[in-house]
Amino acid sequence: MKLPPKATIRQAIRDRRQWVINTLTELVRYPTLLGREENGQRYLAGIFDHLGYATRMEPIKLERIKDLPGFSPVDWTLEGKENVVAVHDPGTSQGRTLAFNAHIDVVSPEPVKLWSSDPFEPRVVEKESGTWIYGRGSGDMKGGTLSYLWALAALQDLGLEPASKIICQSPVEEEATGNGTLAILERGYLTDACIIPEPFGETILTHQVGVMWFQVRVLGQTQHVLGAGHGINAIEKSWLIIQAMRSLEEEFNQQHNKPEAYRDIEHPINLNVGTIEGGDWASTVAGECVTRFRFGLFPGEKCTDLMRTIEERIAEVAAKDPWLKENPPQVEYIGFRAEGARFNIDGDFGRSLQEAHELWRGGPAVELKATCTTDMRFYELYYGIPATCYGPLARNIHAADEHVSIESMQRVAEVLTSLIASWCGIKRRRS
């Protein structure tokens, strides 16, 4: 069957607006930081239950995923963390199946003093002729979760439901490894396509870079400040490594090293010096320093090749320094080991999404070539499932005063109702 007229759908979506605001603000109140995701997951599971889906808490089993392609090594506890999976099963499918994947984990809000208010006490702010919800995770990506739930709930309110299976996935670990989504797919929650509603401003993701996390451990020689000239400061020696990585970053971003898709982006490969821990006393020459880095790589490139390049450059630096030559820095890999990925916007699913966007917005969506990674890579690279990101407008994600646009979420919900109808089919809701 066909969807009702656009005006009818739009009104049903508008009627759900306050429910969305209330639910999103409550979800943001859960500080679902790495290792603290459980309470937020259980709250979200209750929302799925309320919508009538078959909801399951799926514990991650390290032994099942640690040797799979795409797994990222960790130095924190992964075993026992829980993903949430909720399934709408109409019984007999009349179309193709679809997954909505939206991670529950958020990044640290520190330093909190940079925020204008408590990052986990969300604020609803009227500005720029619209409504914005402030709080850590409001945009990245709890607003995305509520965007697709908005579409599904509005269809229910119209007495309709998808005519094929929908799997709602709430993974952990997206901001650090992606191991949560890997565990969901390993458990067999597979579909014909997937939407990840990342806060990319109603664009369609076509390319994303890979991401490698690594740390470099440098040893020095401790000494009381009285004899500082006889010590070796590990923090200062680490600066040589940082400079070498900056030089490598500059090399990767030279125009002749960019693939065609990224030629128009000035600086697609980014190095970040994320954390540095060194020394243990202000009056003692620092005897050890560990610096954690994030590096990007283009789609089609292998993490193992980047690892080899990083190690070669660090070895070159060490060979030129008398102390580091005798005490080589140690490179260790913890966290993201993610390759870049592509989405074929000209394939069946890409055309369906683009047509749904054009129906509501009057023109094609902007195609995004992202300089970050998302869990899209698992579907595309390892399971052969077409997947892309299409989500609302948010600002200051990973920064102070993160906020998401309710109007943009509403527009995303409109588009997703049409995508669900065209991809999955639509039918009268069972009583």
ZABAMAR-95950 format. One line per 5 residues: their letters; for each residue x, y, z of C-alpha. Coordinates in pm, 1 decimal, always signed. Layout:
N
A = X/Y/Z | ...
This chain:
431
MKLPP = +0.0/+0.0/+0.0 | +99.3/+363.0/-41.7 | +176.1/+615.4/+228.2 | -88.8/+874.5/+311.8 | -43.7/+1224.2/+162.9
KATIR = +260.6/+1420.1/+278.9 | +42.3/+1662.5/+474.2 | -100.9/+1373.3/+676.6 | +244.2/+1231.6/+748.7 | +381.3/+1572.0/+842.0
QAIRD = +98.3/+1626.6/+1089.2 | +152.8/+1285.3/+1249.3 | +520.6/+1369.3/+1289.0 | +438.2/+1709.9/+1437.2 | +202.9/+1544.9/+1685.5
RRQWV = +498.3/+1339.2/+1815.2 | +723.7/+1642.9/+1863.7 | +685.2/+1681.9/+2240.4 | +730.1/+1308.8/+2293.8 | +1058.0/+1330.2/+2102.7
INTLT = +1179.5/+1630.9/+2303.2 | +1090.2/+1465.5/+2634.1 | +1247.9/+1133.6/+2538.9 | +1565.5/+1287.4/+2400.3 | +1623.9/+1508.0/+2703.3
ELVRY = +1577.5/+1208.9/+2932.0 | +1818.5/+998.3/+2725.7 | +2081.7/+1274.8/+2733.0 | +2063.9/+1273.1/+3113.6 | +2227.4/+930.2/+3112.2
PTLLG = +2606.1/+992.7/+3100.4 | +2676.8/+702.1/+2865.6 | +3053.6/+743.7/+2863.1 | +3288.5/+456.6/+2783.1 | +3222.2/+189.8/+3045.1
REENG = +2906.1/+361.9/+3176.1 | +2659.5/+276.8/+2901.0 | +2434.4/+30.4/+3086.6 | +2168.5/+259.1/+3237.1 | +2119.4/+449.0/+2912.9
QRYLA = +2089.5/+121.5/+2724.3 | +1821.4/-2.1/+2960.7 | +1627.8/+322.5/+2928.2 | +1640.7/+291.4/+2549.8 | +1533.4/-73.2/+2569.0
GIFDH = +1223.0/+46.5/+2753.8 | +1142.0/+281.9/+2465.1 | +1170.3/-5.5/+2217.6 | +945.7/-214.9/+2440.2 | +690.0/+66.4/+2450.3
LGYAT = +681.1/+66.4/+2069.5 | +608.5/-305.6/+2074.3 | +939.1/-437.8/+1940.5 | +1105.8/-762.6/+2044.3 | +1390.0/-615.6/+2249.9
RMEPI = +1704.1/-796.3/+2358.0 | +2009.3/-705.0/+2562.1 | +2302.5/-868.5/+2382.9 | +2619.4/-911.2/+2592.5 | +2945.2/-876.0/+2400.3
KLERI = +3156.9/-1191.3/+2397.4 | +3518.9/-1103.0/+2332.8 | +3607.7/-1453.3/+2215.8 | +3348.5/-1430.5/+1938.2 | +3481.5/-1108.1/+1782.4
KDLPG = +3850.1/-1068.4/+1871.6 | +3972.2/-1243.6/+1555.4 | +3719.5/-1092.0/+1313.9 | +3811.4/-835.9/+1046.5 | +3755.0/-486.0/+1182.4
FSPVD = +3812.2/-571.7/+1548.5 | +3996.9/-302.5/+1744.3 | +4220.3/-392.9/+2042.1 | +4141.5/-238.6/+2379.9 | +4305.1/-194.4/+2718.8
WTLEG = +3973.6/-167.2/+2903.1 | +3701.3/-419.7/+2984.9 | +3488.6/-512.4/+2685.3 | +3352.4/-849.1/+2793.8 | +2998.2/-825.8/+2929.2
KENVV = +2907.5/-486.6/+2786.7 | +2561.0/-495.3/+2634.9 | +2425.0/-384.2/+2301.7 | +2051.1/-335.2/+2258.5 | +1872.9/-484.7/+1959.7
AVHDP = +1500.9/-435.9/+1892.3 | +1323.6/-615.8/+1609.2 | +1002.9/-529.3/+1429.5 | +897.3/-848.6/+1251.1 | +577.0/-830.0/+1044.5
GTSQG = +576.0/-1205.1/+990.5 | +565.3/-1220.2/+613.8 | +792.8/-966.5/+448.2 | +665.9/-774.1/+148.1 | +981.4/-571.3/+86.6
RTLAF = +1344.7/-553.3/+190.0 | +1480.1/-544.9/+544.5 | +1640.1/-238.8/+704.1 | +1856.1/-165.9/+1007.1 | +1881.5/+158.5/+1198.7
NAHID = +2211.5/+173.1/+1385.4 | +2270.9/+452.3/+1639.0 | +2536.3/+426.0/+1907.3 | +2461.6/+501.7/+2272.3 | +2813.6/+597.0/+2384.3
VVSPE = +2927.9/+957.6/+2406.0 | +3267.4/+1122.2/+2440.9 | +3390.2/+1293.4/+2754.8 | +3256.9/+1645.7/+2817.3 | +3577.7/+1750.7/+2993.3
PVKLW = +3673.4/+2013.8/+3077.5 | +3319.3/+2079.1/+3196.9 | +3409.6/+2439.6/+3284.4 | +3400.2/+2519.3/+2913.1 | +3026.5/+2442.6/+2904.2
SSDPF = +2765.0/+2707.4/+2971.9 | +2568.4/+2451.0/+3179.9 | +2585.8/+2092.6/+3305.5 | +2650.8/+1874.0/+2996.7 | +2424.4/+1599.6/+3129.5
EPRVV = +2138.6/+1829.4/+3232.5 | +1994.9/+1904.9/+2888.0 | +1848.3/+2242.2/+2799.5 | +1579.5/+2319.2/+2543.1 | +1670.5/+2649.9/+2378.6
EKESG = +1470.7/+2855.3/+2129.3 | +1701.1/+3037.5/+1888.5 | +1743.6/+3104.5/+1518.4 | +1370.3/+3046.2/+1465.9 | +1402.7/+2691.1/+1592.1
TWIYG = +1438.7/+2461.0/+1890.0 | +1774.0/+2318.7/+1996.2 | +1854.3/+2065.0/+2267.3 | +2187.4/+2116.9/+2442.7 | +2381.3/+1842.6/+2617.2
RGSGD = +2655.8/+1589.2/+2564.5 | +2530.4/+1331.6/+2316.1 | +2229.4/+1535.7/+2207.5 | +2368.3/+1542.6/+1855.1 | +2622.2/+1260.3/+1852.4
MKGGT = +2410.8/+1070.1/+1839.0 | +2106.9/+1041.7/+2061.6 | +1932.6/+1295.7/+1840.7 | +1985.5/+1051.8/+1553.8 | +1829.5/+770.7/+1755.9
LSYLW = +1518.8/+979.2/+1820.7 | +1505.3/+1087.8/+1455.5 | +1445.0/+736.5/+1328.0 | +1221.8/+647.7/+1622.3 | +1020.6/+959.6/+1539.7
ALAAL = +950.1/+817.5/+1193.5 | +860.0/+472.4/+1322.9 | +634.4/+610.5/+1598.6 | +454.1/+845.5/+1357.7 | +380.1/+553.0/+1126.4
QDLGL = +232.7/+364.9/+1421.9 | +16.0/+665.9/+1503.4 | -118.5/+649.3/+1148.4 | -209.6/+284.9/+1197.4 | +78.9/+169.7/+975.3
EPASK = +391.5/-40.2/+1008.8 | +683.8/-149.6/+791.9 | +594.1/-451.7/+580.3 | +941.5/-602.9/+626.0 | +1171.8/-659.0/+918.8
IICQS = +1326.1/-354.7/+1086.1 | +1617.7/-405.7/+1326.1 | +1697.8/-118.2/+1563.1 | +2054.9/-141.8/+1688.6 | +2202.7/+50.4/+1980.9
PVEEE = +2571.4/-43.4/+2002.4 | +2834.9/+60.9/+2252.7 | +3197.5/+146.6/+2171.5 | +3140.8/+343.6/+1848.0 | +3347.4/+637.7/+1971.4
ATGNG = +3648.2/+420.6/+2053.3 | +3650.4/+95.7/+1854.6 | +3329.7/+1.7/+1674.8 | +3341.0/-335.1/+1849.5 | +2979.1/-297.7/+1958.3
TLAIL = +2844.2/-296.5/+1603.5 | +3085.6/-575.1/+1509.8 | +2933.6/-785.7/+1788.5 | +2579.3/-713.3/+1668.5 | +2659.5/-824.2/+1314.9
ERGYL = +2848.3/-1130.0/+1436.6 | +2531.6/-1236.1/+1620.5 | +2346.9/-1246.9/+1289.2 | +2140.6/-927.6/+1300.4 | +2179.4/-872.9/+927.4
TDACI = +1956.1/-677.6/+690.0 | +1942.8/-573.3/+327.1 | +2056.8/-217.7/+409.1 | +2138.7/+11.0/+701.2 | +2091.9/+376.0/+795.7
IPEPF = +2316.5/+532.1/+1060.1 | +2165.9/+870.0/+1160.2 | +2493.1/+1045.3/+1244.0 | +2459.9/+1425.1/+1284.1 | +2585.6/+1516.9/+937.8
GETIL = +2321.6/+1776.2/+857.0 | +2084.6/+1580.6/+628.4 | +2363.9/+1483.6/+388.4 | +2425.5/+1136.4/+247.1 | +2764.1/+990.5/+337.2
THQVG = +2949.4/+846.4/+35.7 | +3308.1/+824.6/+164.9 | +3473.7/+814.3/+504.6 | +3836.1/+791.4/+608.3 | +3977.3/+523.7/+830.9
VMWFQ = +4106.2/+591.9/+1181.2 | +4401.8/+448.4/+1368.0 | +4465.5/+500.9/+1737.8 | +4814.0/+434.3/+1872.6 | +5035.3/+536.9/+2159.1
VRVLG = +5409.4/+590.1/+2179.5 | +5592.7/+506.9/+2500.6 | +5920.2/+692.9/+2553.6 | +6158.6/+615.7/+2838.5 | +6390.8/+877.4/+2984.1
QTQHV = +6626.9/+879.8/+3279.7 | +6504.3/+1011.7/+3612.0 | +6711.9/+1257.3/+3808.7 | +6654.5/+1504.5/+4088.9 | +6622.3/+1856.0/+3953.2
LGAGH = +6949.5/+1928.8/+4135.9 | +7122.0/+1723.3/+3869.1 | +6873.9/+1776.4/+3586.9 | +7152.0/+1810.5/+3334.3 | +7239.6/+1443.9/+3390.5
GINAI = +6882.7/+1319.7/+3335.5 | +6686.6/+1250.5/+3016.0 | +6340.6/+1404.6/+3009.1 | +6095.8/+1162.7/+2844.0 | +5836.9/+1438.0/+2790.8
EKSWL = +6083.6/+1650.0/+2595.2 | +6197.0/+1349.9/+2392.0 | +5834.3/+1279.7/+2304.5 | +5818.8/+1614.6/+2128.8 | +6046.4/+1467.7/+1861.0
IIQAM = +5783.2/+1199.3/+1795.6 | +5500.8/+1453.1/+1778.0 | +5696.6/+1659.5/+1526.0 | +5760.6/+1350.7/+1312.0 | +5389.6/+1263.5/+1308.5
RSLEE = +5301.5/+1621.1/+1210.8 | +5543.6/+1595.4/+922.9 | +5382.1/+1267.8/+812.4 | +5037.8/+1428.7/+832.8 | +5154.1/+1711.0/+606.6
EFNQQ = +5288.9/+1458.9/+357.3 | +4962.4/+1261.8/+344.0 | +4767.3/+1581.7/+273.5 | +4975.4/+1685.1/-26.1 | +4753.4/+1706.7/-331.8
HNKPE = +4926.2/+1428.5/-525.6 | +4867.7/+1185.7/-236.5 | +4491.4/+1240.8/-221.6 | +4250.8/+1004.4/-400.0 | +4004.3/+1161.6/-642.8
AYRDI = +3716.4/+1171.5/-393.1 | +3918.0/+1389.8/-152.5 | +4094.6/+1620.5/-400.3 | +3862.8/+1912.7/-318.5 | +3908.8/+1879.0/+59.6
EHPIN = +4201.3/+2085.4/+181.9 | +4306.7/+1871.2/+477.9 | +4130.4/+1532.3/+478.8 | +4383.1/+1336.9/+686.6 | +4406.6/+1461.4/+1042.2
LNVGT = +4648.2/+1378.9/+1319.5 | +4535.0/+1444.5/+1673.4 | +4761.4/+1440.6/+1976.4 | +4489.1/+1329.2/+2214.9 | +4649.7/+1265.6/+2551.6
IEGGD = +4995.2/+1283.0/+2704.7 | +5099.5/+1135.3/+3038.0 | +5451.9/+1187.7/+3159.3 | +5653.4/+1216.3/+3475.3 | +5537.5/+1176.7/+3831.0
WASTV = +5691.8/+1466.9/+4025.5 | +5749.7/+1833.0/+3944.9 | +6106.8/+1821.5/+4078.0 | +6204.0/+1492.4/+3910.7 | +6314.1/+1466.5/+3548.4
AGECV = +6036.0/+1271.3/+3373.9 | +6137.1/+908.4/+3331.7 | +5849.3/+797.8/+3108.8 | +5598.6/+960.3/+2874.9 | +5307.2/+799.6/+2687.9
TRFRF = +5141.2/+999.6/+2409.9 | +4819.3/+882.9/+2243.6 | +4754.2/+974.3/+1881.7 | +4475.9/+952.2/+1628.4 | +4568.2/+928.7/+1259.7
GLFPG = +4348.7/+904.2/+948.8 | +4384.7/+699.2/+630.6 | +4203.1/+711.4/+297.5 | +3944.0/+455.6/+182.2 | +4117.4/+162.2/+20.1
EKCTD = +4428.8/+192.8/+234.6 | +4518.0/-74.5/+488.5 | +4567.4/-15.9/+859.0 | +4867.8/-247.6/+851.2 | +5037.1/-23.6/+593.7
LMRTI = +4979.2/+285.9/+806.9 | +5112.3/+102.8/+1111.8 | +5428.4/+13.2/+923.5 | +5475.0/+372.9/+803.9 | +5426.8/+512.5/+1155.3
EERIA = +5680.2/+268.3/+1299.3 | +5932.7/+346.2/+1024.4 | +5908.5/+722.0/+1083.9 | +5948.8/+682.3/+1458.2 | +6247.9/+456.2/+1402.5
EVAAK = +6402.8/+722.4/+1177.6 | +6363.3/+982.0/+1452.9 | +6510.1/+748.3/+1711.7 | +6812.1/+670.5/+1490.8 | +6906.6/+1039.8/+1485.4
DPWLK = +6890.8/+1085.7/+1863.6 | +7165.0/+923.8/+2076.5 | +6932.5/+845.2/+2368.2 | +6637.4/+719.3/+2161.5 | +6870.3/+511.8/+1946.6
ENPPQ = +6974.4/+315.9/+2254.6 | +6625.2/+328.3/+2409.0 | +6381.2/+293.8/+2115.2 | +6028.3/+430.0/+2162.4 | +5759.8/+161.3/+2181.9
VEYIG = +5454.5/+190.4/+1954.7 | +5138.4/+29.9/+2092.7 | +4794.0/+0.3/+1932.1 | +4485.7/+48.2/+2148.8 | +4142.5/+150.3/+2021.7
FRAEG = +4041.4/+227.3/+1664.4 | +4187.6/+10.7/+1391.0 | +3935.7/+119.1/+1130.4 | +3975.9/+121.0/+754.5 | +3803.1/+376.3/+533.4
ARFNI = +3487.9/+288.7/+340.3 | +3263.1/+396.4/+53.0 | +2887.6/+389.5/-10.2 | +2749.2/+351.4/-361.2 | +2489.5/+626.6/-382.8
DGDFG = +2395.8/+502.2/-731.3 | +2296.6/+158.4/-603.1 | +1939.4/+56.5/-521.0 | +1955.8/+174.6/-160.5 | +2132.8/+498.1/-246.1
RSLQE = +1870.0/+581.2/-505.8 | +1588.6/+499.6/-261.9 | +1732.4/+731.9/+0.9 | +1800.4/+1007.9/-249.6 | +1446.4/+982.1/-387.6
AHELW = +1299.2/+1000.7/-37.0 | +1506.7/+1311.3/+34.6 | +1406.0/+1475.7/-293.6 | +1039.4/+1402.1/-227.7 | +1046.2/+1604.9/+94.2
RGGPA = +1317.6/+1860.6/+25.7 | +1260.9/+1930.8/-342.2 | +1616.4/+1851.9/-454.3 | +1901.4/+1604.7/-407.8 | +2087.2/+1571.4/-79.6
VELKA = +2446.3/+1687.5/-55.9 | +2693.9/+1400.2/-78.9 | +2938.0/+1396.1/+213.2 | +3298.9/+1282.9/+202.1 | +3378.4/+1261.3/+570.3
TCTTD = +3715.4/+1306.1/+738.5 | +3604.2/+1088.9/+1030.6 | +3490.3/+727.4/+1062.9 | +3154.4/+569.4/+1147.4 | +3029.0/+215.0/+1198.7
MRFYE = +2916.7/+216.3/+835.2 | +3245.6/+44.9/+751.2 | +3146.3/-286.2/+909.1 | +2840.9/-325.5/+685.6 | +3016.5/-221.4/+366.7
LYYGI = +3358.6/-382.6/+411.7 | +3286.9/-706.4/+596.0 | +2920.8/-798.0/+542.1 | +2844.1/-662.2/+195.1 | +2546.3/-461.2/+323.8
PATCY = +2485.8/-116.6/+170.8 | +2501.4/+136.4/+453.6 | +2526.1/+511.4/+482.4 | +2476.5/+795.4/+726.6 | +2177.6/+1026.6/+707.9
GPLAR = +2097.6/+1226.3/+1020.0 | +2012.3/+1567.1/+1163.5 | +2202.2/+1892.1/+1197.9 | +2402.5/+1924.0/+1518.9 | +2669.6/+2164.9/+1632.3
NIHAA = +2972.3/+2135.7/+1860.1 | +2975.7/+1757.4/+1861.1 | +3275.6/+1640.2/+2068.4 | +3300.1/+1999.1/+2196.0 | +3148.0/+2217.5/+2466.3
DEHVS = +2778.6/+2311.5/+2434.8 | +2690.1/+2036.4/+2188.7 | +2335.8/+2084.4/+2054.6 | +2097.6/+1938.0/+1797.7 | +1818.0/+2092.1/+1593.3
IESMQ = +1468.4/+1957.3/+1658.5 | +1351.4/+2096.0/+1323.5 | +1627.8/+1905.2/+1146.0 | +1538.5/+1587.9/+1334.8 | +1180.8/+1638.1/+1219.5
RVAEV = +1292.3/+1673.6/+858.1 | +1498.7/+1355.9/+886.5 | +1196.0/+1173.2/+1027.2 | +988.6/+1285.2/+728.0 | +1243.0/+1150.0/+482.3
LTSLI = +1279.6/+823.0/+673.7 | +904.3/+754.4/+658.9 | +925.8/+759.8/+280.4 | +1245.4/+553.9/+278.4 | +1081.3/+289.2/+496.9
ASWCG = +779.2/+278.2/+266.6 | +984.6/+245.9/-53.1 | +1246.3/+4.0/+81.3 | +1049.7/-210.5/+325.3 | +695.2/-160.1/+207.2
IKRRR = +414.7/-42.9/+431.8 | +96.1/-206.7/+557.0 | -181.9/-166.3/+809.2 | -61.8/-216.2/+1162.2 | -158.4/-540.1/+1329.7
S = -383.8/-497.7/+1631.9
